[in-house]
Amino acid sequence: MSRTWAALGVAVGVGLGVVTAGCGAPAASPPAPETVTVTAPAPVEPRPASSAATPAAGGTPRCTTAGLSAALGEGDAAAGSVTRPLVFTNTGAAPCELRGFPGVSYVAGADGHQVGPAAQETGERAGEVVLRPGGKAQALVQFVQVANFDAAVCQPTRVRGLRVYPPGDTASLFVAADGTGCAGTPPGPQLSVRTITAV
């Protein structure tokens, strides 16, 4: 009996030791997460910045001052005025389009200051004119003989040419043309301009 109780005591002691050791041990680590492979999407190319000269939906870009030259052609005289074509040439390497009225005014002096009112737009605005490289378009400009105005109102002033803004642009071209303009404001337009058309 004593041996049996002794053996039983050893077994109980061992069991209690195991239980005690289990209570003091740290919690079991959670199982490692399942590995998941994620494929990165293909990189997206950035879109080019938009500009006024970029065609929309396959259209032709607008001609800008940087890609144009301008000159006056031979004119037709009428009573008290002369009408001359203002000819634009595409000096760029790609087609571009012009539509509407150019801005036109007299300039004088080394600083190119404006003399009198700018040209008055006359007639209807036409549609776009596409200019291939080297292609041309024109707008008719009427020059009034300012001597027909009262000199005190006109204030006749020698001019050296025209400042020309292609339609939609804020940069200008200079076209040499000696003449006389009104520094004052005459009762009628000293310059008139028509819409751009094909040559």
C-alpha positions in Angstrom: 0.0 0.0 0.0 2.7 2.5 0.9 4.4 1.8 -2.5 1.1 2.4 -4.3 0.4 5.6 -2.5 3.9 6.8 -3.1 3.6 6.1 -6.8 0.3 7.8 -6.9 1.8 10.8 -5.2 4.6 11.0 -7.8 2.1 10.8 -10.6 -0.1 13.6 -9.1 3.0 15.8 -8.5 4.1 15.4 -12.0 0.6 16.2 -13.3 0.4 19.3 -11.1 3.8 20.4 -12.4 2.6 20.1 -15.9 -0.6 22.1 -15.2 1.4 24.8 -13.3 3.9 25.1 -16.2 1.0 25.4 -18.6 -0.5 28.3 -16.6 2.7 30.3 -16.6 3.7 29.8 -20.2 2.9 32.5 -22.8 -0.1 32.1 -25.1 0.5 30.1 -28.2 1.5 32.2 -31.3 -1.2 32.6 -34.0 -0.7 30.7 -37.2 1.3 32.5 -39.8 -0.9 34.4 -42.3 -1.5 32.9 -45.7 0.8 34.4 -48.3 -1.1 36.2 -51.1 0.6 37.4 -54.3 -0.7 40.8 -55.7 0.2 41.8 -59.2 0.8 45.6 -59.6 -1.2 47.3 -62.4 0.8 48.5 -65.4 2.0 52.1 -65.1 -0.2 54.8 -66.7 1.5 57.2 -69.1 0.8 60.9 -68.1 -1.3 62.9 -70.5 0.4 65.8 -72.3 -0.5 69.2 -70.9 -3.1 70.9 -73.1 -2.4 74.1 -75.0 -4.2 76.4 -77.4 -2.3 74.8 -80.3 -3.3 71.2 -79.4 -6.0 69.8 -81.7 -9.2 68.5 -80.0 -10.6 65.2 -81.1 -8.4 65.0 -84.2 -9.1 68.6 -85.3 -6.5 71.0 -86.7 -4.6 73.2 -84.2 -5.0 76.9 -84.3 -2.2 78.9 -86.0 -0.2 80.9 -83.5 1.9 84.0 -84.0 5.1 81.9 -83.6 4.2 79.9 -86.7 3.0 82.7 -88.9 4.3 85.6 -91.0 2.2 88.5 -92.3 2.5 90.9 -95.2 0.3 93.4 -97.1 -0.5 92.6 -100.7 -1.4 95.0 -103.5 -4.6 97.0 -103.0 -7.5 98.5 -104.8 -8.2 102.2 -104.5 -11.7 103.6 -104.0 -13.0 107.0 -103.2 -11.2 108.1 -100.1 -9.7 104.7 -99.2 -7.5 101.8 -100.2 -8.2 98.1 -99.5 -5.3 95.7 -99.3 -5.1 92.0 -98.4 -3.3 91.2 -95.2 -1.8 87.9 -96.0 -0.9 85.3 -93.4 1.6 82.4 -94.2 2.0 79.3 -92.2 5.8 79.1 -91.5 5.5 76.0 -89.3 6.0 72.3 -90.2 2.4 71.2 -89.6 -1.1 72.3 -90.8 -3.0 74.8 -88.6 -6.2 76.8 -88.9 -7.3 80.5 -88.7 -10.8 81.7 -88.3 -12.4 85.1 -87.6 -10.9 88.6 -87.5 -7.3 89.6 -86.8 -6.6 92.6 -84.6 -5.0 95.4 -86.6 -3.8 98.9 -85.5 -1.4 101.6 -86.6 2.0 101.9 -84.7 4.6 104.6 -84.7 8.0 105.4 -83.1 10.8 103.1 -82.0 8.7 101.7 -79.2 5.9 100.7 -81.6 3.1 102.5 -79.7 -0.4 102.4 -81.1 -1.7 105.3 -83.0 -5.5 105.9 -82.7 -8.3 103.4 -82.6 -7.7 99.8 -83.8 -9.4 98.5 -87.0 -13.2 98.0 -86.9 -14.4 94.5 -87.8 -16.7 94.5 -90.8 -19.0 91.8 -92.2 -19.7 88.3 -91.0 -17.2 86.0 -89.3 -16.3 83.1 -91.6 -15.4 79.5 -90.8 -11.9 78.0 -90.3 -9.3 78.2 -93.0 -6.7 75.4 -92.9 -3.2 76.4 -93.8 -0.8 73.6 -94.8 3.0 74.4 -94.3 3.6 77.3 -96.6 -0.1 77.9 -97.1 -1.8 81.3 -97.0 -5.0 83.0 -95.9 -6.0 86.7 -96.0 -8.1 89.3 -94.4 -9.0 92.5 -96.3 -8.0 95.8 -94.6 -9.4 99.1 -95.6 -7.2 102.2 -95.1 -9.1 105.4 -95.0 -7.4 108.6 -96.3 -7.3 110.4 -92.9 -6.8 113.7 -94.7 -10.6 113.5 -95.2 -11.1 114.0 -91.4 -11.0 117.3 -89.6 -7.3 117.6 -88.7 -8.1 119.0 -85.2 -10.0 115.8 -84.4 -7.8 113.4 -86.3 -4.4 114.7 -85.2 -2.6 113.2 -88.3 0.5 111.3 -87.2 3.1 109.5 -89.2 3.0 105.7 -88.8 5.5 103.1 -89.7 3.3 100.0 -90.0 0.7 97.8 -88.4 0.5 95.7 -85.3 -1.3 92.5 -86.2 -2.8 89.9 -83.8 -3.8 86.6 -85.4 -7.3 85.5 -84.3 -7.2 84.2 -80.8 -3.6 85.2 -80.0 -2.2 87.7 -77.6 1.2 87.9 -79.3 1.5 90.3 -82.3 3.3 90.5 -85.7 4.7 93.7 -87.1 3.9 94.6 -90.8 5.9 97.5 -92.2 3.8 100.1 -94.0 4.6 103.8 -94.0 1.6 106.1 -93.9 -0.5 108.5 -91.8 -3.0 107.6 -89.1 -5.1 109.5 -86.6 -3.7 109.9 -83.1 -7.1 111.2 -82.1 -10.5 109.6 -82.5 -12.0 110.4 -85.9 -15.8 110.3 -86.5 -15.4 107.1 -88.6 -13.0 104.2 -88.6 -9.5 104.9 -90.0 -9.0 101.1 -90.4 -11.5 98.4 -91.1 -10.8 94.6 -91.3 -12.8 91.7 -92.8 -12.8 88.1 -91.7 -10.0 85.7 -92.7 -10.7 83.8 -95.9 -8.7 81.4 -98.2 -6.5 83.0 -100.7 
